[in-house]
Amino acid sequence: MKWPRGRTKEAPAGVVGTARLGGRSGGEVPPELLRRLSRGDIAVIDQVDLDRATAHALVDAGVTGVVNVSPSISGRYPNLGPEILTDAGIALLDDVGEGVLRRVRDGVEVRLHDGGVFVGDVEVARGFSQTPETVGDQLAEARSGLAAQLEAFSANTTEFMGRERAMLLDGVGVPGLETAMNGRTVLVVAGGADRVEELRGLKHFVREERPVLVGVGGGAEALRTAGFTPAVVVGTALEIDSELARKAVDVVIPADTDGHIAGLARLQDAGIDPVGFPSSANPEDMALILAQRHGASLVVACGFDATLSGFLDRGRSGSNPSTLLTRLRLGPTLVDASAVAALHRHRVTTGAVLLLLLAVMAVGATALLASGLAEAIVMLVREGWAAALAAAQGVGG
């Protein structure tokens, strides 16, 4: 169609972008979807109670819209993900139903407008358009569900302790490593939202202390971006980067209690021979336990979220019972990256003191030469030294 001279075609109402589908899951957003996202895409996900880490990953990818098959806020507890998206100006279309996964093909252009998902001019799904105001109202209601979630968390923690007692107390099932950790500082970088900023604050610490570097999931990529190569990579077969894993000394992935490792063939095809860790703990806690069991004198946790909201904000009831027990197991050996960065920033190193002394001596020498007193002071030093030698000889005689 030709438009009259002087007129331009109006842009379609709503948000337009390329659809990237994550498939039906109801829980964690597949890591491969997050890796495929590009700026301007519209992510089609399926996660009940959208968590903070996933929301930050979507923001970092530069998506313009998110379509969630499930409710982003179920009301069980005040999860943080939807607020992060709406505050970033990203369109969030909620609870559209699984039909969208059948009616939208990956890579097709879609438009989000007034609660609908459109392919061309055809509406293929309908949901609820979230705004900062609607998210705020739903989170306020969800706070009433915290008590029930805390009870579930307590019950799951007790269950985990019973199931994993031998591993936590005696190290049963913790795999061996080629990387030497005994008596050394170990820096474990997880894939939390603050990992890049926290790691930036640790750059001088890493270069001076040379800790053993452990990357967990997205934390391994953060280490690479910062110019470091992790000695140990921990994570599921889907989230581990093959290039990084090949450079690592050890690759550890979760395994079932019978030793079965999901996705093992994919890693072996990429030339990676991982070791399994049979435990129901999450990969972040596995990395901490590995460091503790292999004799680390200090474990620095970067990119972790061990706050109360972090315990609950996992998109599933009861969340991670392993986190609390793992931190109790490590005790004073475990410190947070932000604390280490603050202490290291204010520490005066021996090298800095020597440089300062050399600078003072240089200034003093320059001042003496300029004043003309240098020759007299050198003469006094020589005479004093000669007198001291004579006195020593007299005592010796």
C-alpha positions as a printed Julia matrix, in Angstrom:
397×3 Matrix{Float64}:
  0.0     0.0    0.0
  1.28    3.48  -0.89
  0.85    6.19   1.68
 -0.04    9.75   0.6
  2.9    12.12   0.28
  3.74   13.79   3.55
  2.29   10.96   5.65
  4.14    8.08   7.26
  2.86    4.75   8.43
  2.09    4.85  12.12
  3.99    2.42  14.34
  1.79   -0.39  15.67
  0.52    0.09  19.2
  2.24   -1.88  21.94
  5.62   -3.58  22.14
  7.03   -5.39  19.11
  9.89   -7.9   19.13
 11.14  -11.32  18.1
  9.67  -14.14  20.17
 12.09  -16.48  21.92
 10.38  -19.49  23.48
 11.56  -21.28  26.58
  9.14  -24.2   26.54
  6.78  -25.56  29.17
  8.44  -25.88  32.56
  6.52  -24.13  35.34
  9.75  -23.68  37.29
 13.26  -22.6   36.32
 13.64  -20.7   33.04
 15.92  -22.81  30.8
 19.49  -21.42  30.75
 19.7   -21.95  26.99
 16.81  -19.5   26.51
 18.62  -16.83  28.49
 21.72  -17.37  26.36
 19.71  -17.0   23.1
 18.09  -13.71  24.02
 19.16  -10.54  22.25
 18.3    -6.89  22.67
 14.74   -6.18  21.54
 13.5    -9.77  21.89
 10.33  -10.83  23.66
 10.95  -13.78  25.98
  8.17  -16.35  26.31
  8.72  -18.15  29.62
  6.84  -20.42  32.0
  7.72  -19.66  35.62
  5.39  -19.48  38.57
  6.62  -16.7   40.89
  9.23  -15.06  38.69
 12.43  -14.84  40.74
 14.94  -12.05  41.03
 17.87  -13.81  39.33
 15.82  -14.61  36.23
 14.44  -11.07  36.08
 17.95   -9.58  36.24
 19.08  -11.94  33.47
 16.17  -10.79  31.29
 16.99   -7.14  31.96
 20.67   -7.72  31.17
 19.69   -9.4   27.89
 17.85   -6.23  26.85
 14.44   -7.77  26.18
 11.58   -5.4   25.53
  8.85   -7.73  26.75
  8.21  -10.91  28.72
  5.24  -13.23  28.21
  4.71  -15.63  31.1
  2.61  -18.75  30.61
  2.1   -18.9   34.39
  1.36  -16.23  37.01
  4.47  -14.21  37.8
  3.07  -13.64  41.31
  1.09  -16.55  42.71
  0.52  -14.88  46.08
  2.46  -17.48  48.07
  5.16  -14.96  48.99
  6.41  -11.56  47.73
  8.8   -12.64  44.97
 11.01   -9.92  43.51
 11.19  -10.65  39.78
  8.08   -8.85  38.44
  9.0    -5.62  40.23
 12.47   -5.68  38.66
 11.01   -6.05  35.16
  8.35   -3.38  35.46
 10.77   -0.93  37.11
 13.09   -1.46  34.12
 10.25   -0.54  31.74
  9.9    -4.06  30.33
  6.4    -5.09  29.32
  5.22   -8.07  31.38
  2.21  -10.02  30.15
  1.13  -12.54  32.77
 -0.71  -15.86  32.95
 -1.42  -16.23  29.22
 -1.73  -20.03  29.34
  0.25  -22.74  27.55
 -1.64  -22.24  24.28
  0.82  -19.47  23.38
  3.57  -22.08  23.08
  1.6   -23.82  20.32
  0.47  -20.71  18.46
  3.75  -18.76  18.46
  6.84  -20.06  16.7
 10.32  -19.25  17.93
 11.8   -16.37  15.92
  8.5   -14.91  14.68
  7.7   -11.23  15.26
  5.03  -10.69  17.89
  3.32   -7.67  19.4
  2.11   -7.16  22.96
 -0.77   -4.74  23.36
 -3.56   -4.26  25.89
 -3.19   -7.74  27.4
 -2.97   -9.56  24.07
 -0.22  -11.36  22.14
 -0.53  -10.67  18.4
  1.1   -12.31  15.41
  0.41   -9.83  12.65
 -3.15   -8.67  13.3
 -4.26  -11.96  14.88
 -4.51  -12.27  18.64
 -3.06  -15.65  19.62
 -3.1   -15.37  23.43
 -4.4   -13.12  26.16
 -3.17  -12.43  29.66
 -2.82   -9.73  32.28
 -0.59   -6.72  31.64
  1.44   -5.98  34.75
  2.38   -2.44  35.75
  4.42   -1.14  38.7
  1.1    -0.39  40.43
 -0.45   -3.84  39.91
  2.79   -5.54  40.92
  2.93   -3.44  44.1
 -0.64   -4.36  45.01
 -0.05   -8.08  44.42
  3.17   -8.08  46.43
  1.4    -6.41  49.34
 -1.19   -9.2   49.33
  1.51  -11.86  48.95
  3.26  -10.76  52.14
  0.48  -12.4   54.1
  1.7   -15.75  52.73
  5.16  -15.46  54.29
  4.27  -17.37  57.45
  3.2   -20.43  55.49
  6.33  -20.27  53.34
  8.57  -20.08  56.4
  6.88  -23.16  57.85
  7.43  -25.01  54.56
 11.05  -23.87  54.47
 11.61  -25.14  58.02
 10.08  -28.53  57.18
 12.15  -28.86  53.99
 15.34  -27.96  55.85
 14.7   -30.71  58.39
 14.01  -33.17  55.58
 17.19  -32.16  53.74
 19.26  -32.62  56.9
 17.93  -36.14  57.33
 18.6   -36.98  53.69
 22.05  -35.41  53.42
 23.4   -35.91  56.96
 26.28  -38.14  55.87
 27.38  -35.68  53.19
 27.17  -32.59  55.42
 28.82  -34.1   58.48
 31.24  -36.66  57.04
 31.68  -35.65  53.4
 30.19  -38.86  52.05
 29.77  -38.52  48.28
 31.8   -35.3   47.95
 33.98  -35.94  44.87
 37.74  -35.63  44.78
 39.42  -32.8   42.87
 42.71  -32.33  41.08
 42.72  -28.69  42.15
 44.59  -28.22  45.44
 42.56  -26.26  47.99
 44.06  -27.34  51.3
 45.14  -24.31  53.34
 44.27  -21.9   50.53
 41.7   -19.16  50.05
 38.91  -20.14  47.66
 36.73  -17.61  45.84
 33.38  -19.07  44.77
 31.5   -16.93  42.23
 27.84  -17.81  41.73
 25.38  -16.48  39.17
 23.59  -14.01  41.44
 22.39  -10.64  40.23
 25.23   -8.73  41.96
 28.07  -11.0   40.85
 29.62   -8.58  38.34
 29.68   -5.62  40.73
 30.95   -7.74  43.63
 33.66   -9.31  41.5
 34.75   -5.89  40.28
 35.37   -4.93  43.92
 37.53   -8.03  44.39
 39.9    -7.53  41.44
 42.85   -6.35  43.54
 42.17   -9.04  46.12
 42.26  -11.74  43.43
 45.46  -10.44  41.85
 47.26  -10.11  45.2
 45.97  -13.17  47.09
 45.65  -15.52  44.09
 42.78  -17.59  45.52
 41.48  -20.77  43.91
 38.72  -19.61  41.55
 35.47  -21.58  41.41
 32.73  -20.56  38.95
 29.15  -21.74  39.46
 26.83  -21.44  36.46
 26.8   -17.81  35.35
 29.54  -17.07  37.87
 32.07  -18.82  35.62
 31.17  -16.43  32.79
 31.51  -13.48  35.21
 35.06  -14.63  36.03
 35.92  -14.83  32.33
 34.51  -11.36  31.71
 36.69  -10.05  34.55
 39.77  -11.59  32.93
 40.11  -14.7   35.1
 39.85  -18.42  34.35
 38.14  -20.6   36.97
 40.07  -23.67  38.11
 36.82  -25.41  39.03
 33.47  -25.1   37.23
 30.3   -26.28  38.97
 26.81  -26.47  37.48
 24.3   -28.49  35.53
 25.15  -29.8   32.08
 22.83  -27.23  30.49
 24.28  -24.15  32.19
 27.99  -24.99  31.92
 29.81  -23.19  29.12
 31.78  -25.78  27.14
 34.69  -23.46  26.31
 35.19  -22.49  29.95
 34.77  -26.06  31.14
 37.53  -27.27  28.81
 39.94  -24.74  30.33
 39.06  -25.69  33.91
 41.03  -28.26  35.89
 37.86  -29.76  37.41
 34.24  -29.8   36.23
 31.63  -30.88  38.8
 27.96  -31.41  38.0
 25.03  -32.62  40.13
 24.25  -36.33  40.0
 21.41  -38.51  41.22
 21.99  -40.69  44.26
 22.48  -43.66  41.91
 25.26  -41.78  40.11
 23.28  -40.87  36.99
 24.33  -37.5   35.52
 21.78  -35.67  33.38
 23.31  -34.31  30.19
 26.6   -36.2   30.59
 26.71  -37.18  26.89
 26.53  -33.51  25.83
 29.59  -32.63  27.89
 31.55  -35.69  26.79
 30.82  -34.87  23.15
 32.37  -31.45  23.83
 35.53  -33.07  25.16
 34.7   -32.56  28.84
 35.0   -35.31  31.43
 33.07  -34.08  34.49
 32.8   -35.64  37.92
 29.39  -36.16  39.51
 28.33  -34.86  42.91
 25.42  -37.02  44.14
 23.41  -34.58  46.24
 20.13  -32.7   46.23
 21.93  -29.48  47.25
 21.94  -26.71  44.67
 25.17  -26.12  42.64
 26.11  -23.0   44.65
 26.05  -24.93  47.91
 27.87  -27.85  46.28
 30.73  -25.49  45.44
 30.93  -24.25  49.04
 30.92  -27.8   50.38
 33.65  -28.81  47.92
 35.87  -25.98  49.18
 35.24  -26.84  52.83
 35.79  -30.59  52.43
 39.02  -30.04  50.48
 40.56  -27.98  53.26
 40.1   -24.35  52.22
 41.3   -22.01  54.96
 38.9   -19.28  53.82
 35.94  -19.36  51.42
 34.79  -16.07  49.87
 31.24  -16.17  48.46
 30.54  -13.82  45.54
 27.18  -13.54  43.76
 25.24  -15.35  46.49
 21.93  -14.25  47.99
 21.51  -15.79  51.43
 18.98  -13.27  52.69
 15.52  -14.33  53.82
 13.99  -13.06  50.59
 16.7   -14.95  48.72
 15.79  -18.19  50.48
 12.17  -17.8   49.42
 12.69  -16.16  46.03
 13.3   -19.28  43.96
  9.96  -19.72  42.22
  9.09  -22.84  44.19
  7.71  -23.56  47.63
 10.2   -24.13  50.4
 13.12  -23.02  48.2
 16.65  -24.16  48.99
 17.01  -25.87  52.37
 20.63  -26.69  51.53
 21.69  -23.04  51.71
 21.08  -22.52  55.42
 22.67  -25.83  56.43
 25.67  -25.31  54.15
 26.42  -21.94  55.72
 26.13  -23.46  59.18
 28.54  -26.21  58.1
 31.2   -23.78  56.88
 30.79  -21.47  59.87
 33.51  -18.79  60.24
 35.39  -20.17  57.22
 32.8   -18.53  54.95
 32.82  -14.77  54.37
 30.86  -12.57  51.98
 32.59  -10.9   49.03
 31.37   -7.42  49.96
 33.05   -7.67  53.38
 36.32   -8.88  51.85
 36.26   -6.07  49.28
 35.69   -3.45  52.0
 38.49   -4.77  54.21
 40.91   -5.16  51.32
 40.14   -1.67  50.04
 41.19   -0.1   53.34
 44.25   -2.3   53.89
 47.71   -0.72  53.49
 49.99   -3.26  51.8
 53.71   -3.72  52.46
 54.46   -2.63  48.92
 52.56    0.61  49.44
 54.5     1.32  52.66
 57.86    0.73  50.92
 56.86    3.0   48.07
 55.9     5.68  50.56
 59.25    5.39  52.39
 61.18    5.56  49.13
 59.2     8.65  48.13
 59.93   10.33  51.48
 63.64    9.47  51.2
 63.78   10.86  47.67
 62.13   14.11  48.76
 64.52   14.36  51.73
 67.58   13.78  49.57
 66.43   16.38  47.08
 65.87   18.9   49.88
 69.35   18.27  51.32
 71.04   18.7   47.97
 69.13   21.89  47.36
 70.09   23.3   50.8
 73.84   22.61  50.44
 73.93   20.68  53.74
 74.26   17.25  52.18
 78.09   17.27  52.27
 78.2    18.24  55.94
 75.68   15.53  56.91
 77.62   12.88  55.01
 80.8    13.98  56.84
 79.06   13.68  60.21
 77.8    10.21  59.36
 81.33    9.1   58.36
 82.88   10.5   61.52
 80.2     8.89  63.68
 80.72    5.54  61.97
 84.54    5.78  62.43
 84.09    6.59  66.13
 81.78    3.63  66.58
 84.33    1.29  65.0
 87.13    2.64  67.17
 85.02    2.15  70.29
 84.23   -1.4   69.28
 87.92   -2.18  68.71
 88.77   -0.73  72.11
 86.23   -2.96  73.81
 87.53   -5.95  71.89
 91.15   -5.19  72.97
